[in-house]
Amino acid sequence: MKEFNGKIVFIPGGSSGIGLSAAKLLASEGAHVMIFARNNKRLEEAAAVIGQSRENSTQRVGFLPLDVSDNAAVKKTMARAVSDFGAPDLLINCAGRAYPRYFANISYEQFDETMRINMYGIWNTCSALVPCMKEHGGVIVNTSSMVGFIGVFGYTDYSASKFAIVGFSETLKSELKRYDIRVQVLCPPDTDTPGFAEENKTKPEETKAISASAKLMSPDDVARVLLRNIRTGTFMIIPNLDGKFTYIIKRLFPRLAEFVMDMSIRKVQKGRGR
Ligand SMILES: NC(=O)c1ccc[n+]([C@@H]2O[C@H](COP(=O)([O-])OP(=O)(O)OC[C@H]3O[C@@H](n4cnc5c(N)ncnc54)[C@H](OP(=O)(O)O)[C@@H]3O)[C@@H](O)[C@H]2O)c1
């Protein structure tokens, strides 16, 4: 996909953060944008902002309330969106959340919810939309994270969901090639969004220490890199240099990556006397 002008874009998780930035940027490049999330008021406000970013007034901007973890609701809502808006040329799965905590403090219910929103959510939207996308091809971007390729202290449930997204996407990519549907994965670093502010409230000190030296990205910058990579078709979209470096080190020298993280963790734990 080289041009977004006139393209139909669906963004679950498009009412905030990275999803909202991508929606605004795509609208500014001439796309018709449909966003989905649970909170109706935030959807309405986001749709108004996206509308203001449009390149021209003939572009459509729509929204529908949806919990992506609810398979039946996703089927119903996506069928309605396709009938009102048309089948998407581009699906960007951005809905997700993180509650970093020590493993011992993560309940089964939290783990279940994380998997249902982050992983099952993507499964649900892809199963609902791939059948109609097969008719004319398109692009699917699934949002994982840097912790989708390196396990980081404090993220046992979140990292499990984000690793799963990479495996799912790699496999789906292989299956959908023959239908001219490309699948890509976005792996953002720490990004300055409402979701990130929420995440910081429960983050263990060790987790903060690991990411202390990394620069926070803006969601608009992540969206710019995302669009550039949709144009080029790179499978793993890693928006920043730190992230790319970590990806290479983790693949080539996994023990070095572990050693560096362990140093930050030990420093915090020594300071606490354990
Ligand atoms: N920010 C970071 O540092 C960072 C780093 C790596 C990866 N990511 C990933 O990037 C994606 C976007 O994160 P963000 O920081 O931009 O988050 P955000 O500001 O909290 O936005 C999350 C969006 O997802 C929606 N959402 C959450 N749960 C949902 C559900 N069950 N059903 C439908 N929509 C749902 C939210 O709306 P409602 O709450 O109204 O439903 C909102 O529109 C997530 O997948 C996140 O894991 C973020």
The ligand as an SDF file (V2000), in Angstrom:
LIG
                    3D

 48 52  0  0  0  0  0  0  0  0999 V2000
    2.2300    3.2910   25.0880 N   0  0  0  0  0  0  0  0  0  0  0  0
    3.2190    2.4180   25.1380 C   0  0  0  0  0  0  0  0  0  0  0  0
    4.2530    2.6510   25.7750 O   0  0  0  0  0  0  0  0  0  0  0  0
    3.1220    1.1170   24.3590 C   0  0  0  0  0  0  0  0  0  0  0  0
    4.3010    0.3770   24.1680 C   0  0  0  0  0  0  0  0  0  0  0  0
    4.2220   -0.8280   23.4800 C   0  0  0  0  0  0  0  0  0  0  0  0
    3.0140   -1.2850   22.9970 C   0  0  0  0  0  0  0  0  0  0  0  0
    1.8700   -0.5410   23.1880 N   0  0  0  0  0  0  0  0  0  0  0  0
    0.6240   -1.0720   22.6590 C   0  0  0  0  0  0  0  0  0  0  0  0
    0.0650   -0.1260   21.7680 O   0  0  0  0  0  0  0  0  0  0  0  0
   -1.3530   -0.2210   21.7820 C   0  0  0  0  0  0  0  0  0  0  0  0
   -1.9600    1.1400   22.0720 C   0  0  0  0  0  0  0  0  0  0  0  0
   -1.4750    1.5630   23.3390 O   0  0  0  0  0  0  0  0  0  0  0  0
   -1.6300    3.0630   23.8620 P   0  0  0  0  0  0  0  0  0  0  0  0
   -0.5120    3.2960   24.7990 O   0  0  0  0  0  0  0  0  0  0  0  0
   -1.8640    3.9660   22.7190 O   0  0  0  0  0  0  0  0  0  0  0  0
   -2.9410    2.8660   24.7710 O   0  0  0  0  0  0  0  0  0  0  0  0
   -4.1410    3.8360   25.1790 P   0  0  0  0  0  0  0  0  0  0  0  0
   -3.7640    5.2600   25.0820 O   0  0  0  0  0  0  0  0  0  0  0  0
   -4.6090    3.3110   26.4960 O   0  0  0  0  0  0  0  0  0  0  0  0
   -5.2430    3.4600   24.0700 O   0  0  0  0  0  0  0  0  0  0  0  0
   -5.7770    2.1730   24.0500 C   0  0  0  0  0  0  0  0  0  0  0  0
   -6.9640    2.1360   23.1180 C   0  0  0  0  0  0  0  0  0  0  0  0
   -7.4740    0.7900   23.1070 O   0  0  0  0  0  0  0  0  0  0  0  0
   -8.8610    0.8260   23.4930 C   0  0  0  0  0  0  0  0  0  0  0  0
   -9.1770   -0.4100   24.1880 N   0  0  0  0  0  0  0  0  0  0  0  0
   -8.5980   -0.9140   25.3100 C   0  0  0  0  0  0  0  0  0  0  0  0
   -9.1890   -2.0730   25.6500 N   0  0  0  0  0  0  0  0  0  0  0  0
  -10.1390   -2.3090   24.7120 C   0  0  0  0  0  0  0  0  0  0  0  0
  -11.0900   -3.3290   24.5100 C   0  0  0  0  0  0  0  0  0  0  0  0
  -11.1970   -4.3660   25.3550 N   0  0  0  0  0  0  0  0  0  0  0  0
  -11.9110   -3.2720   23.4270 N   0  0  0  0  0  0  0  0  0  0  0  0
  -11.8140   -2.2220   22.5660 C   0  0  0  0  0  0  0  0  0  0  0  0
  -10.9430   -1.2170   22.7030 N   0  0  0  0  0  0  0  0  0  0  0  0
  -10.1280   -1.2700   23.7710 C   0  0  0  0  0  0  0  0  0  0  0  0
   -8.9860    2.0830   24.3730 C   0  0  0  0  0  0  0  0  0  0  0  0
  -10.3070    2.5900   24.4700 O   0  0  0  0  0  0  0  0  0  0  0  0
  -11.3520    2.0960   25.6280 P   0  0  0  0  0  0  0  0  0  0  0  0
  -10.5880    2.0240   26.9090 O   0  0  0  0  0  0  0  0  0  0  0  0
  -12.4310    3.1280   25.6090 O   0  0  0  0  0  0  0  0  0  0  0  0
  -11.8540    0.7570   25.1900 O   0  0  0  0  0  0  0  0  0  0  0  0
   -8.1010    3.0370   23.5690 C   0  0  0  0  0  0  0  0  0  0  0  0
   -8.7880    3.4910   22.4310 O   0  0  0  0  0  0  0  0  0  0  0  0
   -1.6950   -1.2800   22.8420 C   0  0  0  0  0  0  0  0  0  0  0  0
   -1.8730   -2.5200   22.2090 O   0  0  0  0  0  0  0  0  0  0  0  0
   -0.4450   -1.3070   23.7100 C   0  0  0  0  0  0  0  0  0  0  0  0
   -0.2870   -2.5580   24.3500 O   0  0  0  0  0  0  0  0  0  0  0  0
    1.9030    0.6550   23.8620 C   0  0  0  0  0  0  0  0  0  0  0  0
  1  2  1  0
  2  3  2  0
  2  4  1  0
  4  5  1  0
  4 48  2  0
  5  6  2  0
  6  7  1  0
  7  8  2  0
  8  9  1  0
  8 48  1  0
  9 10  1  0
  9 46  1  0
 10 11  1  0
 11 12  1  0
 11 44  1  0
 12 13  1  0
 13 14  1  0
 14 15  2  0
 14 16  1  0
 14 17  1  0
 17 18  1  0
 18 19  2  0
 18 20  1  0
 18 21  1  0
 21 22  1  0
 22 23  1  0
 23 24  1  0
 23 42  1  0
 24 25  1  0
 25 26  1  0
 25 36  1  0
 26 27  1  0
 26 35  1  0
 27 28  2  0
 28 29  1  0
 29 30  1  0
 29 35  2  0
 30 31  1  0
 30 32  2  0
 32 33  1  0
 33 34  2  0
 34 35  1  0
 36 37  1  0
 36 42  1  0
 37 38  1  0
 38 39  2  0
 38 40  1  0
 38 41  1  0
 42 43  1  0
 44 45  1  0
 44 46  1  0
 46 47  1  0
M  CHG  2   8   1  16  -1
M  END
$$$$
